[in-house]
C-alpha cells in the first residue's frame, strides 16, 4: 500500500465520525467524568471515615495499655501511610476542575475528558503504590503481634490468607480498571482529539 492509499484510508469515513456521533461521544465522556467525580467523593468520604475510626481505636488501645508502642511500632507507619495518601487524594479532589456542561465545544469536552482520564490513571497508580508500601508493613505487624503473644501461629496463617486474598482481589480490580477501561478510553479520546488538531 502506497502513501496515497494510506492517506485515503485515513481520511475515509471510518476514521472521521459525523459531527453528531462526535457530539454523542463527547457527551458520553462527560458523563463518565461526572460519574468518576462522584465515585472519588464517595471514596474520599469512606476513606476518611474508616481511617478516623481505626486511628481512634489505635489511640484508645495505646492509652489503656493494650498496645506497647516500642514492641508494636509498625502500627504507626501502617496508619501514617494511608493518612498521607488520603490527604493527598483529598487535596487533588478539592482542586478546581473545569468540567464541560454540554455548552462547551466538542474539542474542549474531549480535552477535559482526557485530563480526567489521566488523573484517574494517576490515582490508581498511587493506590498501587500504597499497596506496595502497606504489604511489607502488614507482614511485619503480624509478626510483631505473634512475638508479643497476641496471635498464635494458626491465627497468623489465617490472617496472612485473608489479607493476601483481599490485596490480590483489590489489585486485580485496579489492574483490570487501568488496562481494561482507562487506557482504551484514553486511546479513543486521543484519536478523536487528533481530528480537531
Buried (B, 14 or more C-beta within 10 A) or exposed (E): EEEEEEEEEEEEEEEEBEEEEBBEBBBBBBEBBEEBBEEBEEBBEEBBEEBEEBBEEBEEEBEEEEBEEEEBBBBEBBBEBBBEBBEEBBEBBEEEEEBBEEEBEBBBBBBBBBBBBEBBBEBBEBBBEBBEBBBEBBBBBBEBBBEEEEBEEEEBEEBEEEBEEEBEEEBEEBEEBBEEEBEEBBEBBEEBBEEEE
